[in-house]
Structure formats: C-alpha cells, structure tokens
Amino acid sequence: MKNFYNSSIIGILSLSFLLFFGNSFSVIAQSGSVFVTTDKNDYPPGATVLISGYGFWPEETVSLQITHYDDWGDNSAEVHQPWIISSDGQGNISSSWYIPTDQDEFGATLLLTAIGSLSGEKAEWLFTDNGNFSYTTTPGKYASLSTTAGAINSSTLSVDVESPKNNGTFTVSLSFSNQSGTTIGIGSGSGQINLTSISNSFETGGPNGPVVTKSFPVSVAVGSSVPNGTYQFQAIAISSTGDPTNNKEWKFDVIVGSGSTGGSIGSVLIGTQSNIVTYGTSTTTSYSITSARGSNGNVNGTYSVSGLPPGVTSVFSLVNFNSTGSDLFPGTNLELTVPNDLDAGSYDFSVTLSDGGSLASTIGTLVVSKKNLAVTAVTGDITYG
C-alpha cells in the first residue's frame, strides 16, 4: 500500500449569517476543514499534476501556488507564481500544474498552497518531482553475457534499480523485452532465451524518505537450438502500485557461441610458485596468471582451478572480468593454502579461463619439499651390550 503524506490543514471554517426577511430570519452555518491534495505523491519531469480540494466557501476565488519546500530552489520563476481559480457551489476546487523539464524541479520536494480569498482559509500539501526508476549495472557484474546454446547462467548479469523517495512501500519485479532488431522469443522453448530475476521490496516513505536501491541478478537459460549470434534485450522495473514509472531501461546483450560481436579466449599462462612449501608447515604460496584473447570482441571471462591435491584451498584475486573490442585481458593471482600434512612431492593442477563459448587451460605445479631433519652427533665411548 502506498504511504501518503498529509500536510497540515490549517483552520476551521465557522461562520454564521443572519438573513432577515420581514419578521423572520434563517441562520446559515458552514463549517469543516479545508483540504487540498494532488493525484500522486511523486511525478517525473514533464508530468501534469492534478490538483483537487474541498471545504472552501462556495464560488469563492482561491489562490494556488507551488513552490520549493525549504526554499532551496528558484521560487521567483514564473512557474512558481500563484494563479487564481474559483471553487464550485459546494466549495470544491480542481486545477492542474505542469512540471517543467528545463528548470530545477527534478529531485525537488514541492509545496502546494491553497488560500481562499473570502474565507482566508489555507491548506497545504507536499509532493515530489523524482518520478522514475533509474538503472545502473551492478558493480562487479556485467551488461553482457557470452554463453552457448543449452547453457544456464545466473552469475554474470545484474542491474541495480534505484527508486526515488515519496512512493511508499511496494514490490518491484523486472519485465524483459527485445531491443529493436532482436526477434528471438523470450521463453523456455528450445529456440528461445529465458530471462528471469527476483522481486525486491522497496520502502521509500514520504517526501523526506530515502532513495532506495536494490540489486536484481538476471538468470539466462539459452534453448538448445538457439543459433549462434548476439541477442539484445532490455529490462524495466515494474512496481506493484504503478509508481514510480520508467523513462528509460537497462539494456544488455546475450552472446551465444562466438556471436556477431563476440570475442574468444586465446591462451592462459601460469607463473612459477612464489615460495618454498615444506612438509610439516602450513604455508601459503601464489602464482601469477596472465591470459590473451584469441579474437576481438566481447568476452566475459571466468578463471577457475581444478585438480588440486586434498586439503589445498585456492583464492583468485580476480575471478570474473569483461573485456571488449581489442582490450587486453586482465591478469589474476592464484593463492594456494597448503596444509601441514600434505606429503612432499610435485602436484600438477589446471587453471582454466572460460567465457562459455571458448576456453583455454594451462598446467601449474605445486612443489612440496621434504622436511629437513636435524642430526646431532654423539661423542664419547659407546658400549655394546
């Protein structure tokens, strides 16, 4: 449910008129709170604000004005000057106000004031001009994925969705569609690409509430008969209450096989062991790893290691990367922690760089040395028996 912000409603209208007709008279009493509001709490730039209110004197002129709350904006601009309307026979008012796109309204909290010219009654209402979701690729994740037909990936693509304040509490999910020029279906068929994500709850309060950002990882399942190529999609956030809205979207690519713009991995190389590892001592050692592309284009690379001896654990300084065009691949550092009970000897293991469509591997060697034994010579006579 959306949380509405109620501003102060100032004044109680209470008046009595004595109307004399010969020897008789009637008493007409009007009382009640004046109130003014807008049709939404939050608007995007360029939107029209619909204003309504009640409790004013019948058919009195009412002054309406919208200014920056806390006076941080330019209230001298023409758009912030008051305008005059008339209430109807029941004291109700209605009007509208256009939010300019070329001034200082974006991100502002705005104050609507209504004052009756005869009654002197005043009502106020706060609303905001934020209006739209905004999107950025989640730090450490990407807006493109290289994969193969039949593969599933849920660790590469992710978008951060930011919702402005003053929209209350609501749930958000992502809606996916094709970009122009991409005709492949979105779905679970063998010739389709299925795109799914999670839902997140947003609590953005009123005009002074927080701006909220949540991450939405995107899972991609490519049908087994999807041909190689680059497929372009987009996502928008959908609110359970209908607000905020969207004036842009998050765009991303799914590259199947080599893709029309997909690059490939050429080689991966591993350096020598950084220090001596000795049996009987728990030791950490490391290896420098470099790699090179096979062809230009987009590559989402992932480093992995396999074949380590029992008890040895590994950590990469960089696991995933995205490289476009002819950019060089970033290297990484592999750190191995060797337990004290691993027998002396040489152990081969494999380091692989993969992007889902191409891969390269190399062999590294972990050398565990024997423990040096200290021998103490004994002097003097030794008697047998």
C-alpha positions as CSV (number, residue, x, y, z in Angstrom):
1,M,0.0,0.0,0.0
2,K,1.3,3.4,-0.9
3,N,2.0,5.7,2.1
4,F,0.5,9.2,1.5
5,Y,2.0,12.3,3.1
6,N,-0.6,14.6,4.8
7,S,0.5,18.2,5.3
8,S,-1.0,20.4,7.9
9,I,-4.6,21.5,7.2
10,I,-4.9,25.0,8.6
11,G,-8.0,26.5,10.0
12,I,-11.6,25.6,10.7
13,L,-14.2,27.4,8.7
14,S,-17.0,28.5,11.0
15,L,-19.2,31.5,10.1
16,S,-22.9,32.4,10.6
17,F,-25.0,34.7,8.6
18,L,-28.2,36.3,9.8
19,L,-30.6,36.9,6.9
20,F,-33.6,38.9,7.7
21,F,-36.8,38.5,5.8
22,G,-39.6,40.6,7.4
23,N,-40.0,39.4,10.9
24,S,-38.2,36.1,10.3
25,F,-34.6,35.0,9.7
26,S,-32.5,32.0,8.7
27,V,-29.1,31.0,10.1
28,I,-26.7,29.6,7.5
29,A,-23.7,27.9,9.1
30,Q,-20.8,26.4,7.2
31,S,-18.0,24.5,9.0
32,G,-15.4,22.0,8.1
33,S,-11.7,21.6,7.3
34,V,-10.2,22.9,4.1
35,F,-8.1,20.3,2.3
36,V,-6.0,20.2,-0.9
37,T,-4.1,17.3,-2.5
38,T,-2.6,16.0,-5.7
39,D,-3.4,12.8,-7.7
40,K,0.0,11.4,-7.0
41,N,2.8,11.8,-4.4
42,D,5.6,11.7,-6.9
43,Y,5.9,12.8,-10.5
44,P,8.5,12.6,-13.3
45,P,9.6,15.8,-15.0
46,G,7.2,16.8,-17.8
47,A,4.2,15.3,-16.0
48,T,0.9,17.1,-15.2
49,V,-0.1,17.4,-11.6
50,L,-3.8,17.2,-11.0
51,I,-5.0,19.2,-8.0
52,S,-8.2,18.9,-6.0
53,G,-9.6,20.2,-2.8
54,Y,-12.7,20.9,-0.7
55,G,-14.0,22.9,2.3
56,F,-13.7,26.4,0.7
57,W,-16.6,28.8,0.5
58,P,-18.9,28.2,-2.4
59,E,-17.8,30.1,-5.5
60,E,-15.0,32.0,-3.8
61,T,-11.8,32.7,-5.6
62,V,-8.9,30.5,-4.4
63,S,-5.2,31.3,-4.9
64,L,-3.0,28.3,-5.7
65,Q,0.8,28.3,-5.7
66,I,3.5,25.7,-5.9
67,T,7.0,26.5,-4.5
68,H,10.1,24.6,-3.5
69,Y,9.8,23.3,0.0
70,D,12.6,24.6,2.3
71,D,13.2,27.4,-0.3
72,W,16.3,25.7,-1.9
73,G,15.0,26.2,-5.5
74,D,14.3,29.3,-7.5
75,N,10.8,30.3,-6.4
76,S,10.9,33.5,-8.3
77,A,10.5,31.7,-11.7
78,E,7.2,32.3,-13.5
79,V,6.1,28.6,-13.0
80,H,6.1,29.2,-9.2
81,Q,3.9,32.3,-9.2
82,P,0.3,32.0,-7.8
83,W,-2.7,31.6,-10.0
84,I,-6.4,32.1,-9.3
85,I,-9.3,29.7,-9.7
86,S,-12.9,29.6,-8.3
87,S,-14.5,26.9,-6.1
88,D,-17.7,25.4,-7.2
89,G,-21.1,25.6,-5.5
90,Q,-20.0,23.0,-2.9
91,G,-16.7,24.7,-2.2
92,N,-14.7,22.1,-4.2
93,I,-11.7,23.1,-6.3
94,S,-9.7,21.5,-9.1
95,S,-6.8,22.6,-11.3
96,S,-3.6,21.3,-12.8
97,W,0.1,22.3,-12.9
98,Y,2.8,21.2,-15.5
99,I,6.2,20.2,-14.1
100,P,8.8,21.9,-16.3
101,T,11.7,19.8,-17.7
102,D,14.1,22.6,-18.1
103,Q,14.3,24.2,-14.7
104,D,15.2,23.0,-11.1
105,E,12.3,20.8,-10.3
106,F,14.0,17.4,-10.7
107,G,14.5,15.8,-7.3
108,A,12.7,18.6,-5.5
109,T,10.1,18.5,-2.8
110,L,7.3,20.9,-3.7
111,L,4.7,22.6,-1.6
112,L,1.2,23.2,-2.9
113,T,-0.6,26.1,-1.1
114,A,-4.3,26.9,-1.5
115,I,-5.8,30.1,0.1
116,G,-9.5,31.1,0.0
117,S,-9.8,34.8,-0.8
118,L,-13.0,35.3,1.2
119,S,-12.7,32.7,3.9
120,G,-8.9,33.3,4.4
121,E,-8.6,29.5,5.0
122,K,-5.4,27.9,3.9
123,A,-4.4,24.3,3.1
124,E,-1.0,22.8,2.1
125,W,0.2,19.6,0.5
126,L,3.7,18.2,-0.2
127,F,4.7,16.2,-3.3
128,T,7.9,15.4,-5.1
129,D,9.4,15.5,-8.6
130,N,11.5,12.4,-8.8
131,G,9.2,10.1,-10.6
132,N,11.2,7.5,-12.5
133,F,13.2,4.4,-11.8
134,S,16.9,4.6,-12.8
135,Y,19.3,1.8,-13.7
136,T,23.0,1.0,-13.4
137,T,24.9,-2.3,-13.9
138,T,25.6,-3.8,-10.5
139,P,29.3,-3.2,-9.6
140,G,31.4,-6.3,-10.3
141,K,28.7,-7.6,-12.7
142,Y,28.1,-7.0,-16.4
143,A,25.6,-5.9,-19.0
144,S,26.6,-8.7,-21.4
145,L,27.0,-12.5,-21.3
146,S,28.9,-14.9,-23.5
147,T,27.3,-18.3,-23.4
148,T,26.4,-21.3,-25.5
149,A,23.2,-23.0,-26.6
150,G,21.7,-25.1,-23.8
151,A,23.6,-23.3,-21.1
152,I,22.3,-21.6,-17.9
153,N,24.0,-18.6,-16.3
154,S,22.9,-16.7,-13.2
155,S,26.1,-15.1,-12.0
156,T,27.1,-12.6,-14.7
157,L,24.2,-10.2,-15.5
158,S,22.9,-7.9,-12.7
159,V,21.3,-4.5,-12.6
160,D,20.9,-2.0,-9.7
161,V,17.4,-0.4,-9.7
162,E,17.0,2.9,-7.8
163,S,13.6,4.2,-6.8
164,P,13.0,7.8,-5.7
165,K,11.5,8.8,-2.4
166,N,7.8,9.5,-1.7
167,N,6.4,6.4,-3.3
168,G,5.6,4.5,-0.1
169,T,6.1,0.7,0.2
170,F,5.8,-1.5,-2.9
171,T,7.3,-4.6,-4.6
172,V,9.3,-4.5,-7.8
173,S,10.0,-7.1,-10.4
174,L,11.7,-6.9,-13.8
175,S,10.0,-7.1,-17.1
176,F,12.1,-8.2,-20.1
177,S,11.7,-7.4,-23.8
178,N,13.7,-7.4,-27.0
179,Q,15.6,-4.4,-28.2
180,S,14.9,-3.3,-31.8
181,G,16.3,-5.8,-34.3
182,T,16.2,-8.8,-32.0
183,T,13.4,-11.2,-32.9
184,I,14.2,-14.3,-30.9
185,G,11.5,-15.2,-28.4
186,I,11.8,-14.8,-24.6
187,G,10.7,-18.1,-23.0
188,S,11.6,-21.7,-22.1
189,G,11.3,-23.2,-25.6
190,S,14.3,-24.9,-27.3
191,G,14.6,-22.0,-29.7
192,Q,14.1,-19.3,-27.1
193,I,16.1,-17.5,-24.4
194,N,14.5,-17.4,-21.0
195,L,15.2,-14.4,-18.8
196,T,14.2,-14.3,-15.1
197,S,15.1,-12.3,-12.0
198,I,13.9,-11.8,-8.4
199,S,11.5,-9.5,-6.7
200,N,12.5,-6.9,-4.2
201,S,10.5,-4.8,-1.6
202,F,11.1,-1.0,-1.6
203,E,10.2,1.3,1.3
204,T,10.6,4.9,0.2
205,G,8.4,6.7,2.7
206,G,7.2,10.3,2.1
207,P,8.8,13.4,0.7
208,N,11.6,13.2,3.2
209,G,12.0,9.4,2.9
210,P,15.0,7.6,1.5
211,V,16.0,6.9,-2.1
212,V,16.2,3.1,-2.2
213,T,18.5,0.9,-4.5
214,K,18.2,-2.9,-4.8
215,S,20.1,-5.4,-7.0
216,F,18.4,-7.7,-9.4
217,P,20.6,-10.6,-10.7
218,V,19.4,-11.9,-14.1
219,S,19.3,-15.6,-14.9
220,V,19.7,-16.6,-18.5
221,A,18.7,-20.0,-19.9
222,V,19.5,-20.5,-23.6
223,G,17.5,-23.0,-25.5
224,S,19.4,-26.0,-27.0
225,S,18.6,-25.0,-30.6
226,V,19.2,-21.2,-30.4
227,P,21.7,-20.3,-33.2
228,N,24.9,-18.5,-32.5
229,G,24.6,-14.7,-32.5
230,T,24.2,-11.6,-30.4
231,Y,20.8,-11.0,-28.9
232,Q,19.9,-7.7,-27.4
233,F,17.4,-7.3,-24.6
234,Q,16.2,-4.7,-22.1
235,A,14.6,-4.7,-18.7
236,I,12.4,-2.2,-16.9
237,A,11.2,-2.2,-13.2
238,I,7.5,-2.8,-12.6
239,S,6.1,-1.5,-9.3
240,S,3.2,-3.3,-7.6
241,T,1.5,0.1,-7.1
242,G,2.2,1.5,-10.6
243,D,4.6,4.2,-9.3
244,P,7.3,5.1,-9.9
245,T,7.3,4.8,-13.6
246,N,10.0,4.4,-16.3
247,N,11.5,6.8,-18.8
248,K,14.5,4.6,-19.7
249,E,15.6,0.9,-19.4
250,W,18.6,-1.3,-18.7
251,K,20.0,-2.8,-21.9
252,F,22.1,-5.9,-22.1
253,D,23.4,-8.5,-24.6
254,V,23.3,-12.3,-24.6
255,I,26.0,-13.6,-26.9
256,V,25.5,-17.2,-27.9
257,G,28.5,-19.1,-29.4
258,S,31.0,-16.7,-31.0
259,G,28.3,-14.2,-31.6
260,S,28.4,-11.5,-34.2
261,T,30.4,-9.3,-31.9
262,G,31.8,-11.9,-29.5
263,G,35.5,-12.4,-29.0
264,S,37.3,-15.5,-27.9
265,I,40.0,-16.6,-25.5
266,G,43.4,-17.5,-26.9
267,S,45.7,-18.6,-24.1
268,V,46.3,-18.6,-20.4
269,L,49.7,-18.9,-18.8
270,I,50.8,-19.5,-15.2
271,G,54.0,-18.4,-13.5
272,T,56.1,-20.3,-11.0
273,Q,55.4,-21.0,-7.4
274,S,56.3,-17.8,-5.4
275,N,57.9,-19.5,-2.4
276,I,59.0,-22.8,-0.9
277,V,56.4,-25.1,0.7
278,T,57.7,-27.6,3.2
279,Y,56.1,-30.7,4.6
280,G,55.0,-30.2,8.2
281,T,54.3,-26.5,7.9
282,S,51.0,-24.9,6.8
283,T,52.1,-22.5,4.0
284,T,50.5,-20.0,1.6
285,T,52.0,-19.7,-1.9
286,S,50.9,-17.9,-5.0
287,Y,51.1,-17.9,-8.8
288,S,50.8,-15.0,-11.3
289,I,48.4,-15.8,-14.2
290,T,48.1,-14.0,-17.5
291,S,45.9,-14.5,-20.5
292,A,45.3,-13.3,-24.0
293,R,42.4,-13.0,-26.4
294,G,42.0,-15.2,-29.5
295,S,39.9,-12.7,-31.4
296,N,38.5,-9.2,-30.9
297,G,35.0,-8.7,-29.4
298,N,33.2,-9.1,-26.1
299,V,34.5,-11.7,-23.6
300,N,33.1,-12.3,-20.1
301,G,35.9,-14.4,-18.7
302,T,35.9,-16.6,-15.6
303,Y,39.1,-18.1,-14.0
304,S,38.8,-21.5,-12.3
305,V,41.2,-24.1,-10.9
306,S,40.9,-27.9,-10.7
307,G,43.0,-30.9,-9.8
308,L,44.4,-29.5,-6.5
309,P,45.6,-32.1,-4.0
310,P,43.4,-32.9,-1.0
311,G,43.3,-30.2,1.7
312,V,44.7,-27.4,-0.6
313,T,42.4,-24.4,-0.8
314,S,42.5,-21.6,-3.5
315,V,41.6,-18.0,-3.9
316,F,41.8,-15.8,-7.1
317,S,42.4,-12.1,-6.7
318,L,40.2,-11.7,-9.8
319,V,37.6,-14.3,-10.8
320,N,35.4,-12.6,-13.4
321,F,36.1,-9.9,-16.0
322,N,34.6,-8.3,-19.0
323,S,36.8,-7.2,-22.0
324,T,35.5,-5.6,-25.1
325,G,36.9,-4.8,-28.6
326,S,40.7,-5.4,-28.6
327,D,41.2,-4.6,-24.9
328,L,43.8,-6.7,-23.1
329,F,42.6,-9.3,-20.7
330,P,43.4,-8.6,-17.0
331,G,45.6,-11.0,-15.2
332,T,45.0,-12.5,-11.8
333,N,46.8,-14.0,-8.9
334,L,46.1,-17.5,-7.6
335,E,46.8,-18.1,-3.9
336,L,47.1,-21.6,-2.6
337,T,47.0,-22.5,1.1
338,V,48.8,-25.9,1.7
339,P,48.1,-27.9,4.9
340,N,51.0,-29.1,7.0
341,D,50.2,-32.8,6.4
342,L,50.5,-32.8,2.6
343,D,53.2,-35.2,1.6
344,A,56.3,-33.9,-0.1
345,G,56.2,-34.2,-3.9
346,S,55.1,-32.4,-7.1
347,Y,51.4,-31.9,-7.8
348,D,50.0,-30.7,-11.1
349,F,46.8,-28.7,-11.3
350,S,44.9,-27.0,-14.1
351,V,43.9,-23.3,-14.4
352,T,41.2,-22.5,-16.9
353,L,39.8,-19.3,-18.4
354,S,36.3,-19.7,-19.9
355,D,33.6,-17.4,-21.3
356,G,31.0,-20.0,-22.0
357,G,31.9,-20.1,-25.7
358,S,35.6,-20.6,-25.7
359,L,38.3,-21.5,-23.1
360,A,42.0,-22.0,-22.6
361,S,43.8,-24.0,-19.9
362,T,47.3,-24.3,-18.5
363,I,49.1,-26.6,-16.1
364,G,50.6,-25.4,-12.8
365,T,52.8,-27.3,-10.4
366,L,52.8,-27.2,-6.6
367,V,56.1,-28.5,-5.1
368,V,56.1,-29.6,-1.5
369,S,59.7,-30.1,-0.2
370,K,60.8,-32.7,2.3
371,K,61.3,-31.5,5.9
372,N,65.0,-31.1,6.7
373,L,66.0,-33.5,9.6
374,A,68.4,-32.2,12.2
375,V,71.1,-34.8,13.0
376,T,73.1,-34.4,16.2
377,A,76.5,-36.2,16.5
378,V,77.1,-38.0,19.8
379,T,80.7,-38.1,21.0
380,G,82.3,-40.4,23.5
381,D,82.5,-44.1,24.0
382,I,79.6,-46.3,23.1
383,T,79.5,-49.7,24.8
384,Y,77.6,-52.5,23.2
385,G,75.7,-54.9,25.4
